Amino acid sequence: MDKITLCGIECRAIIGTLPCERLRRQKIVIDADLSLDLAQAGASDRLDYTVDYSAVEREIVGIAETSRFQLLEALATAIGRKILHHTLIASCRIRIFKPAASQAGKGVAVEMNFARR
């Protein structure tokens, strides 16, 4: 299976379980791997045979910036389910990095995989 990767999508979201995290948006960074067959797109040079990754990026930002999830896992699930609405995408991997989630490290990331059933 071929892959399109959207890297380092920066958003500001209400995310977290602490009371202070519910008051203001904080930076998160999202990566999305989209698995699909790209052979026809490569042979034809036509957008009809692939996914418009700029549209997917807008969807990801829209979900993240309007959500009010407590858990990164819940946000990743909402994004993964939305991405699978694109019929050409067979599966996806969502990784969300939250820099402010660690006191001693650079941050915490959650990575989840989603596939059509």
MODELLER restraints for C-alpha pairs under 7 A, 6 or more apart:
rsr = mdl.restraints
at = mdl.atoms
rsr.add(forms.Gaussian(group=physical.xy_distance, feature=features.Distance(at['CA:1:A'], at['CA:35:A']), mean=6.08, stdev=0.5))
rsr.add(forms.Gaussian(group=physical.xy_distance, feature=features.Distance(at['CA:1:A'], at['CA:36:A']), mean=5.83, stdev=0.5))
rsr.add(forms.Gaussian(group=physical.xy_distance, feature=features.Distance(at['CA:1:A'], at['CA:37:A']), mean=5.79, stdev=0.5))
rsr.add(forms.Gaussian(group=physical.xy_distance, feature=features.Distance(at['CA:2:A'], at['CA:35:A']), mean=5.60, stdev=0.5))
rsr.add(forms.Gaussian(group=physical.xy_distance, feature=features.Distance(at['CA:2:A'], at['CA:36:A']), mean=5.36, stdev=0.5))
rsr.add(forms.Gaussian(group=physical.xy_distance, feature=features.Distance(at['CA:2:A'], at['CA:37:A']), mean=5.38, stdev=0.5))
rsr.add(forms.Gaussian(group=physical.xy_distance, feature=features.Distance(at['CA:2:A'], at['CA:38:A']), mean=5.98, stdev=0.5))
rsr.add(forms.Gaussian(group=physical.xy_distance, feature=features.Distance(at['CA:3:A'], at['CA:33:A']), mean=6.40, stdev=0.5))
rsr.add(forms.Gaussian(group=physical.xy_distance, feature=features.Distance(at['CA:3:A'], at['CA:34:A']), mean=5.38, stdev=0.5))
rsr.add(forms.Gaussian(group=physical.xy_distance, feature=features.Distance(at['CA:3:A'], at['CA:35:A']), mean=4.48, stdev=0.5))
rsr.add(forms.Gaussian(group=physical.xy_distance, feature=features.Distance(at['CA:3:A'], at['CA:36:A']), mean=6.02, stdev=0.5))
rsr.add(forms.Gaussian(group=physical.xy_distance, feature=features.Distance(at['CA:4:A'], at['CA:33:A']), mean=5.81, stdev=0.5))
rsr.add(forms.Gaussian(group=physical.xy_distance, feature=features.Distance(at['CA:4:A'], at['CA:34:A']), mean=5.08, stdev=0.5))
rsr.add(forms.Gaussian(group=physical.xy_distance, feature=features.Distance(at['CA:4:A'], at['CA:35:A']), mean=6.61, stdev=0.5))
rsr.add(forms.Gaussian(group=physical.xy_distance, feature=features.Distance(at['CA:5:A'], at['CA:32:A']), mean=5.67, stdev=0.5))
rsr.add(forms.Gaussian(group=physical.xy_distance, feature=features.Distance(at['CA:5:A'], at['CA:33:A']), mean=4.40, stdev=0.5))
rsr.add(forms.Gaussian(group=physical.xy_distance, feature=features.Distance(at['CA:5:A'], at['CA:34:A']), mean=6.14, stdev=0.5))
rsr.add(forms.Gaussian(group=physical.xy_distance, feature=features.Distance(at['CA:6:A'], at['CA:31:A']), mean=5.53, stdev=0.5))
rsr.add(forms.Gaussian(group=physical.xy_distance, feature=features.Distance(at['CA:6:A'], at['CA:32:A']), mean=5.09, stdev=0.5))
rsr.add(forms.Gaussian(group=physical.xy_distance, feature=features.Distance(at['CA:6:A'], at['CA:33:A']), mean=6.41, stdev=0.5))
rsr.add(forms.Gaussian(group=physical.xy_distance, feature=features.Distance(at['CA:7:A'], at['CA:30:A']), mean=6.98, stdev=0.5))
rsr.add(forms.Gaussian(group=physical.xy_distance, feature=features.Distance(at['CA:7:A'], at['CA:31:A']), mean=4.70, stdev=0.5))
rsr.add(forms.Gaussian(group=physical.xy_distance, feature=features.Distance(at['CA:7:A'], at['CA:32:A']), mean=6.71, stdev=0.5))
rsr.add(forms.Gaussian(group=physical.xy_distance, feature=features.Distance(at['CA:8:A'], at['CA:29:A']), mean=5.49, stdev=0.5))
rsr.add(forms.Gaussian(group=physical.xy_distance, feature=features.Distance(at['CA:8:A'], at['CA:30:A']), mean=5.53, stdev=0.5))
rsr.add(forms.Gaussian(group=physical.xy_distance, feature=features.Distance(at['CA:8:A'], at['CA:31:A']), mean=5.50, stdev=0.5))
rsr.add(forms.Gaussian(group=physical.xy_distance, feature=features.Distance(at['CA:9:A'], at['CA:29:A']), mean=5.34, stdev=0.5))
rsr.add(forms.Gaussian(group=physical.xy_distance, feature=features.Distance(at['CA:9:A'], at['CA:30:A']), mean=4.92, stdev=0.5))
rsr.add(forms.Gaussian(group=physical.xy_distance, feature=features.Distance(at['CA:9:A'], at['CA:31:A']), mean=6.35, stdev=0.5))
rsr.add(forms.Gaussian(group=physical.xy_distance, feature=features.Distance(at['CA:10:A'], at['CA:27:A']), mean=6.86, stdev=0.5))
rsr.add(forms.Gaussian(group=physical.xy_distance, feature=features.Distance(at['CA:10:A'], at['CA:28:A']), mean=5.93, stdev=0.5))
rsr.add(forms.Gaussian(group=physical.xy_distance, feature=features.Distance(at['CA:10:A'], at['CA:29:A']), mean=4.57, stdev=0.5))
rsr.add(forms.Gaussian(group=physical.xy_distance, feature=features.Distance(at['CA:10:A'], at['CA:30:A']), mean=6.49, stdev=0.5))
rsr.add(forms.Gaussian(group=physical.xy_distance, feature=features.Distance(at['CA:11:A'], at['CA:27:A']), mean=5.75, stdev=0.5))
rsr.add(forms.Gaussian(group=physical.xy_distance, feature=features.Distance(at['CA:11:A'], at['CA:28:A']), mean=5.47, stdev=0.5))
rsr.add(forms.Gaussian(group=physical.xy_distance, feature=features.Distance(at['CA:11:A'], at['CA:29:A']), mean=6.31, stdev=0.5))
rsr.add(forms.Gaussian(group=physical.xy_distance, feature=features.Distance(at['CA:11:A'], at['CA:61:A']), mean=6.26, stdev=0.5))
rsr.add(forms.Gaussian(group=physical.xy_distance, feature=features.Distance(at['CA:11:A'], at['CA:64:A']), mean=6.78, stdev=0.5))
rsr.add(forms.Gaussian(group=physical.xy_distance, feature=features.Distance(at['CA:11:A'], at['CA:65:A']), mean=6.48, stdev=0.5))
rsr.add(forms.Gaussian(group=physical.xy_distance, feature=features.Distance(at['CA:12:A'], at['CA:25:A']), mean=5.30, stdev=0.5))
rsr.add(forms.Gaussian(group=physical.xy_distance, feature=features.Distance(at['CA:12:A'], at['CA:26:A']), mean=5.01, stdev=0.5))
rsr.add(forms.Gaussian(group=physical.xy_distance, feature=features.Distance(at['CA:12:A'], at['CA:27:A']), mean=4.53, stdev=0.5))
rsr.add(forms.Gaussian(group=physical.xy_distance, feature=features.Distance(at['CA:12:A'], at['CA:28:A']), mean=6.09, stdev=0.5))
rsr.add(forms.Gaussian(group=physical.xy_distance, feature=features.Distance(at['CA:12:A'], at['CA:65:A']), mean=5.87, stdev=0.5))
rsr.add(forms.Gaussian(group=physical.xy_distance, feature=features.Distance(at['CA:13:A'], at['CA:25:A']), mean=4.60, stdev=0.5))
rsr.add(forms.Gaussian(group=physical.xy_distance, feature=features.Distance(at['CA:13:A'], at['CA:26:A']), mean=5.42, stdev=0.5))
rsr.add(forms.Gaussian(group=physical.xy_distance, feature=features.Distance(at['CA:13:A'], at['CA:27:A']), mean=6.54, stdev=0.5))
rsr.add(forms.Gaussian(group=physical.xy_distance, feature=features.Distance(at['CA:13:A'], at['CA:64:A']), mean=5.84, stdev=0.5))
rsr.add(forms.Gaussian(group=physical.xy_distance, feature=features.Distance(at['CA:13:A'], at['CA:65:A']), mean=4.87, stdev=0.5))
rsr.add(forms.Gaussian(group=physical.xy_distance, feature=features.Distance(at['CA:14:A'], at['CA:21:A']), mean=6.60, stdev=0.5))
rsr.add(forms.Gaussian(group=physical.xy_distance, feature=features.Distance(at['CA:14:A'], at['CA:22:A']), mean=5.89, stdev=0.5))
rsr.add(forms.Gaussian(group=physical.xy_distance, feature=features.Distance(at['CA:14:A'], at['CA:24:A']), mean=6.22, stdev=0.5))
rsr.add(forms.Gaussian(group=physical.xy_distance, feature=features.Distance(at['CA:14:A'], at['CA:25:A']), mean=4.63, stdev=0.5))
rsr.add(forms.Gaussian(group=physical.xy_distance, feature=features.Distance(at['CA:14:A'], at['CA:26:A']), mean=6.45, stdev=0.5))
rsr.add(forms.Gaussian(group=physical.xy_distance, feature=features.Distance(at['CA:14:A'], at['CA:67:A']), mean=6.83, stdev=0.5))
rsr.add(forms.Gaussian(group=physical.xy_distance, feature=features.Distance(at['CA:14:A'], at['CA:68:A']), mean=5.20, stdev=0.5))
rsr.add(forms.Gaussian(group=physical.xy_distance, feature=features.Distance(at['CA:14:A'], at['CA:69:A']), mean=6.99, stdev=0.5))
rsr.add(forms.Gaussian(group=physical.xy_distance, feature=features.Distance(at['CA:15:A'], at['CA:21:A']), mean=6.30, stdev=0.5))
rsr.add(forms.Gaussian(group=physical.xy_distance, feature=features.Distance(at['CA:15:A'], at['CA:22:A']), mean=6.77, stdev=0.5))
rsr.add(forms.Gaussian(group=physical.xy_distance, feature=features.Distance(at['CA:15:A'], at['CA:68:A']), mean=6.03, stdev=0.5))
rsr.add(forms.Gaussian(group=physical.xy_distance, feature=features.Distance(at['CA:15:A'], at['CA:69:A']), mean=5.44, stdev=0.5))
rsr.add(forms.Gaussian(group=physical.xy_distance, feature=features.Distance(at['CA:15:A'], at['CA:70:A']), mean=5.06, stdev=0.5))
rsr.add(forms.Gaussian(group=physical.xy_distance, feature=features.Distance(at['CA:15:A'], at['CA:71:A']), mean=6.56, stdev=0.5))
rsr.add(forms.Gaussian(group=physical.xy_distance, feature=features.Distance(at['CA:16:A'], at['CA:22:A']), mean=6.75, stdev=0.5))
rsr.add(forms.Gaussian(group=physical.xy_distance, feature=features.Distance(at['CA:16:A'], at['CA:70:A']), mean=4.31, stdev=0.5))
rsr.add(forms.Gaussian(group=physical.xy_distance, feature=features.Distance(at['CA:16:A'], at['CA:71:A']), mean=5.83, stdev=0.5))
rsr.add(forms.Gaussian(group=physical.xy_distance, feature=features.Distance(at['CA:17:A'], at['CA:70:A']), mean=5.10, stdev=0.5))
rsr.add(forms.Gaussian(group=physical.xy_distance, feature=features.Distance(at['CA:27:A'], at['CA:98:A']), mean=6.78, stdev=0.5))
rsr.add(forms.Gaussian(group=physical.xy_distance, feature=features.Distance(at['CA:28:A'], at['CA:96:A']), mean=6.70, stdev=0.5))
rsr.add(forms.Gaussian(group=physical.xy_distance, feature=features.Distance(at['CA:28:A'], at['CA:97:A']), mean=5.61, stdev=0.5))
rsr.add(forms.Gaussian(group=physical.xy_distance, feature=features.Distance(at['CA:28:A'], at['CA:98:A']), mean=4.80, stdev=0.5))
rsr.add(forms.Gaussian(group=physical.xy_distance, feature=features.Distance(at['CA:28:A'], at['CA:99:A']), mean=6.78, stdev=0.5))
rsr.add(forms.Gaussian(group=physical.xy_distance, feature=features.Distance(at['CA:29:A'], at['CA:96:A']), mean=5.69, stdev=0.5))
rsr.add(forms.Gaussian(group=physical.xy_distance, feature=features.Distance(at['CA:29:A'], at['CA:97:A']), mean=5.03, stdev=0.5))
rsr.add(forms.Gaussian(group=physical.xy_distance, feature=features.Distance(at['CA:29:A'], at['CA:98:A']), mean=6.65, stdev=0.5))
rsr.add(forms.Gaussian(group=physical.xy_distance, feature=features.Distance(at['CA:30:A'], at['CA:95:A']), mean=5.65, stdev=0.5))
rsr.add(forms.Gaussian(group=physical.xy_distance, feature=features.Distance(at['CA:30:A'], at['CA:96:A']), mean=4.54, stdev=0.5))
rsr.add(forms.Gaussian(group=physical.xy_distance, feature=features.Distance(at['CA:30:A'], at['CA:97:A']), mean=6.32, stdev=0.5))
rsr.add(forms.Gaussian(group=physical.xy_distance, feature=features.Distance(at['CA:31:A'], at['CA:94:A']), mean=5.91, stdev=0.5))
rsr.add(forms.Gaussian(group=physical.xy_distance, feature=features.Distance(at['CA:31:A'], at['CA:95:A']), mean=5.12, stdev=0.5))
rsr.add(forms.Gaussian(group=physical.xy_distance, feature=features.Distance(at['CA:31:A'], at['CA:96:A']), mean=6.55, stdev=0.5))
rsr.add(forms.Gaussian(group=physical.xy_distance, feature=features.Distance(at['CA:32:A'], at['CA:92:A']), mean=6.79, stdev=0.5))
rsr.add(forms.Gaussian(group=physical.xy_distance, feature=features.Distance(at['CA:32:A'], at['CA:93:A']), mean=5.62, stdev=0.5))
rsr.add(forms.Gaussian(group=physical.xy_distance, feature=features.Distance(at['CA:32:A'], at['CA:94:A']), mean=4.70, stdev=0.5))
rsr.add(forms.Gaussian(group=physical.xy_distance, feature=features.Distance(at['CA:32:A'], at['CA:95:A']), mean=6.42, stdev=0.5))
rsr.add(forms.Gaussian(group=physical.xy_distance, feature=features.Distance(at['CA:33:A'], at['CA:92:A']), mean=5.32, stdev=0.5))
rsr.add(forms.Gaussian(group=physical.xy_distance, feature=features.Distance(at['CA:33:A'], at['CA:93:A']), mean=5.02, stdev=0.5))
rsr.add(forms.Gaussian(group=physical.xy_distance, feature=features.Distance(at['CA:33:A'], at['CA:94:A']), mean=6.65, stdev=0.5))
rsr.add(forms.Gaussian(group=physical.xy_distance, feature=features.Distance(at['CA:34:A'], at['CA:89:A']), mean=6.34, stdev=0.5))
rsr.add(forms.Gaussian(group=physical.xy_distance, feature=features.Distance(at['CA:34:A'], at['CA:91:A']), mean=6.27, stdev=0.5))
rsr.add(forms.Gaussian(group=physical.xy_distance, feature=features.Distance(at['CA:34:A'], at['CA:92:A']), mean=4.60, stdev=0.5))
rsr.add(forms.Gaussian(group=physical.xy_distance, feature=features.Distance(at['CA:34:A'], at['CA:93:A']), mean=6.83, stdev=0.5))
rsr.add(forms.Gaussian(group=physical.xy_distance, feature=features.Distance(at['CA:35:A'], at['CA:89:A']), mean=5.78, stdev=0.5))
rsr.add(forms.Gaussian(group=physical.xy_distance, feature=features.Distance(at['CA:35:A'], at['CA:90:A']), mean=5.72, stdev=0.5))
rsr.add(forms.Gaussian(group=physical.xy_distance, feature=features.Distance(at['CA:35:A'], at['CA:91:A']), mean=5.21, stdev=0.5))
rsr.add(forms.Gaussian(group=physical.xy_distance, feature=features.Distance(at['CA:35:A'], at['CA:92:A']), mean=5.78, stdev=0.5))
rsr.add(forms.Gaussian(group=physical.xy_distance, feature=features.Distance(at['CA:36:A'], at['CA:88:A']), mean=6.11, stdev=0.5))
rsr.add(forms.Gaussian(group=physical.xy_distance, feature=features.Distance(at['CA:36:A'], at['CA:89:A']), mean=4.91, stdev=0.5))
rsr.add(forms.Gaussian(group=physical.xy_distance, feature=features.Distance(at['CA:36:A'], at['CA:90:A']), mean=5.51, stdev=0.5))
rsr.add(forms.Gaussian(group=physical.xy_distance, feature=features.Distance(at['CA:38:A'], at['CA:50:A']), mean=6.25, stdev=0.5))
rsr.add(forms.Gaussian(group=physical.xy_distance, feature=features.Distance(at['CA:40:A'], at['CA:49:A']), mean=5.86, stdev=0.5))
rsr.add(forms.Gaussian(group=physical.xy_distance, feature=features.Distance(at['CA:41:A'], at['CA:47:A']), mean=6.61, stdev=0.5))
rsr.add(forms.Gaussian(group=physical.xy_distance, feature=features.Distance(at['CA:41:A'], at['CA:49:A']), mean=4.73, stdev=0.5))
rsr.add(forms.Gaussian(group=physical.xy_distance, feature=features.Distance(at['CA:41:A'], at['CA:50:A']), mean=5.74, stdev=0.5))
rsr.add(forms.Gaussian(group=physical.xy_distance, feature=features.Distance(at['CA:51:A'], at['CA:88:A']), mean=6.98, stdev=0.5))
rsr.add(forms.Gaussian(group=physical.xy_distance, feature=features.Distance(at['CA:56:A'], at['CA:83:A']), mean=6.95, stdev=0.5))
rsr.add(forms.Gaussian(group=physical.xy_distance, feature=features.Distance(at['CA:60:A'], at['CA:79:A']), mean=6.09, stdev=0.5))
rsr.add(forms.Gaussian(group=physical.xy_distance, feature=features.Distance(at['CA:63:A'], at['CA:79:A']), mean=6.80, stdev=0.5))
rsr.add(forms.Gaussian(group=physical.xy_distance, feature=features.Distance(at['CA:64:A'], at['CA:75:A']), mean=6.97, stdev=0.5))
rsr.add(forms.Gaussian(group=physical.xy_distance, feature=features.Distance(at['CA:69:A'], at['CA:75:A']), mean=6.24, stdev=0.5))
rsr.add(forms.Gaussian(group=physical.xy_distance, feature=features.Distance(at['CA:72:A'], at['CA:96:A']), mean=6.88, stdev=0.5))
rsr.add(forms.Gaussian(group=physical.xy_distance, feature=features.Distance(at['CA:72:A'], at['CA:110:A']), mean=6.51, stdev=0.5))
rsr.add(forms.Gaussian(group=physical.xy_distance, feature=features.Distance(at['CA:73:A'], at['CA:110:A']), mean=6.63, stdev=0.5))
rsr.add(forms.Gaussian(group=physical.xy_distance, feature=features.Distance(at['CA:76:A'], at['CA:94:A']), mean=6.04, stdev=0.5))
rsr.add(forms.Gaussian(group=physical.xy_distance, feature=features.Distance(at['CA:76:A'], at['CA:112:A']), mean=6.79, stdev=0.5))
rsr.add(forms.Gaussian(group=physical.xy_distance, feature=features.Distance(at['CA:80:A'], at['CA:92:A']), mean=6.64, stdev=0.5))
rsr.add(forms.Gaussian(group=physical.xy_distance, feature=features.Distance(at['CA:80:A'], at['CA:94:A']), mean=6.55, stdev=0.5))
rsr.add(forms.Gaussian(group=physical.xy_distance, feature=features.Distance(at['CA:80:A'], at['CA:114:A']), mean=6.01, stdev=0.5))
rsr.add(forms.Gaussian(group=physical.xy_distance, feature=features.Distance(at['CA:84:A'], at['CA:91:A']), mean=6.84, stdev=0.5))
rsr.add(forms.Gaussian(group=physical.xy_distance, feature=features.Distance(at['CA:90:A'], at['CA:115:A']), mean=6.06, stdev=0.5))
rsr.add(forms.Gaussian(group=physical.xy_distance, feature=features.Distance(at['CA:90:A'], at['CA:116:A']), mean=5.90, stdev=0.5))
rsr.add(forms.Gaussian(group=physical.xy_distance, feature=features.Distance(at['CA:91:A'], at['CA:114:A']), mean=5.50, stdev=0.5))
rsr.add(forms.Gaussian(group=physical.xy_distance, feature=features.Distance(at['CA:91:A'], at['CA:115:A']), mean=4.08, stdev=0.5))
rsr.add(forms.Gaussian(group=physical.xy_distance, feature=features.Distance(at['CA:91:A'], at['CA:116:A']), mean=6.25, stdev=0.5))
rsr.add(forms.Gaussian(group=physical.xy_distance, feature=features.Distance(at['CA:92:A'], at['CA:113:A']), mean=5.84, stdev=0.5))
rsr.add(forms.Gaussian(group=physical.xy_distance, feature=features.Distance(at['CA:92:A'], at['CA:114:A']), mean=5.31, stdev=0.5))
rsr.add(forms.Gaussian(group=physical.xy_distance, feature=features.Distance(at['CA:92:A'], at['CA:115:A']), mean=6.46, stdev=0.5))
rsr.add(forms.Gaussian(group=physical.xy_distance, feature=features.Distance(at['CA:93:A'], at['CA:111:A']), mean=6.97, stdev=0.5))
rsr.add(forms.Gaussian(group=physical.xy_distance, feature=features.Distance(at['CA:93:A'], at['CA:112:A']), mean=5.67, stdev=0.5))
rsr.add(forms.Gaussian(group=physical.xy_distance, feature=features.Distance(at['CA:93:A'], at['CA:113:A']), mean=4.38, stdev=0.5))
rsr.add(forms.Gaussian(group=physical.xy_distance, feature=features.Distance(at['CA:93:A'], at['CA:114:A']), mean=6.27, stdev=0.5))
rsr.add(forms.Gaussian(group=physical.xy_distance, feature=features.Distance(at['CA:94:A'], at['CA:111:A']), mean=5.57, stdev=0.5))
rsr.add(forms.Gaussian(group=physical.xy_distance, feature=features.Distance(at['CA:94:A'], at['CA:112:A']), mean=5.37, stdev=0.5))
rsr.add(forms.Gaussian(group=physical.xy_distance, feature=features.Distance(at['CA:94:A'], at['CA:113:A']), mean=6.40, stdev=0.5))
rsr.add(forms.Gaussian(group=physical.xy_distance, feature=features.Distance(at['CA:95:A'], at['CA:109:A']), mean=6.59, stdev=0.5))
rsr.add(forms.Gaussian(group=physical.xy_distance, feature=features.Distance(at['CA:95:A'], at['CA:110:A']), mean=5.56, stdev=0.5))
rsr.add(forms.Gaussian(group=physical.xy_distance, feature=features.Distance(at['CA:95:A'], at['CA:111:A']), mean=4.17, stdev=0.5))
rsr.add(forms.Gaussian(group=physical.xy_distance, feature=features.Distance(at['CA:95:A'], at['CA:112:A']), mean=6.52, stdev=0.5))
rsr.add(forms.Gaussian(group=physical.xy_distance, feature=features.Distance(at['CA:96:A'], at['CA:109:A']), mean=5.33, stdev=0.5))
rsr.add(forms.Gaussian(group=physical.xy_distance, feature=features.Distance(at['CA:96:A'], at['CA:110:A']), mean=5.37, stdev=0.5))
rsr.add(forms.Gaussian(group=physical.xy_distance, feature=features.Distance(at['CA:96:A'], at['CA:111:A']), mean=6.49, stdev=0.5))
rsr.add(forms.Gaussian(group=physical.xy_distance, feature=features.Distance(at['CA:97:A'], at['CA:107:A']), mean=6.80, stdev=0.5))
rsr.add(forms.Gaussian(group=physical.xy_distance, feature=features.Distance(at['CA:97:A'], at['CA:108:A']), mean=5.72, stdev=0.5))
rsr.add(forms.Gaussian(group=physical.xy_distance, feature=features.Distance(at['CA:97:A'], at['CA:109:A']), mean=4.12, stdev=0.5))
rsr.add(forms.Gaussian(group=physical.xy_distance, feature=features.Distance(at['CA:97:A'], at['CA:110:A']), mean=6.64, stdev=0.5))
rsr.add(forms.Gaussian(group=physical.xy_distance, feature=features.Distance(at['CA:98:A'], at['CA:107:A']), mean=5.50, stdev=0.5))
rsr.add(forms.Gaussian(group=physical.xy_distance, feature=features.Distance(at['CA:98:A'], at['CA:108:A']), mean=5.38, stdev=0.5))
rsr.add(forms.Gaussian(group=physical.xy_distance, feature=features.Distance(at['CA:98:A'], at['CA:109:A']), mean=6.09, stdev=0.5))
rsr.add(forms.Gaussian(group=physical.xy_distance, feature=features.Distance(at['CA:99:A'], at['CA:106:A']), mean=5.84, stdev=0.5))
rsr.add(forms.Gaussian(group=physical.xy_distance, feature=features.Distance(at['CA:99:A'], at['CA:107:A']), mean=3.91, stdev=0.5))
rsr.add(forms.Gaussian(group=physical.xy_distance, feature=features.Distance(at['CA:99:A'], at['CA:108:A']), mean=6.36, stdev=0.5))
rsr.add(forms.Gaussian(group=physical.xy_distance, feature=features.Distance(at['CA:100:A'], at['CA:107:A']), mean=5.83, stdev=0.5))
rsr.add(forms.Gaussian(group=physical.xy_distance, feature=features.Distance(at['CA:101:A'], at['CA:107:A']), mean=5.22, stdev=0.5))
rsr.add(forms.Gaussian(group=physical.xy_distance, feature=features.Distance(at['CA:101:A'], at['CA:108:A']), mean=5.66, stdev=0.5))
rsr.add(forms.Gaussian(group=physical.xy_distance, feature=features.Distance(at['CA:102:A'], at['CA:108:A']), mean=6.24, stdev=0.5))
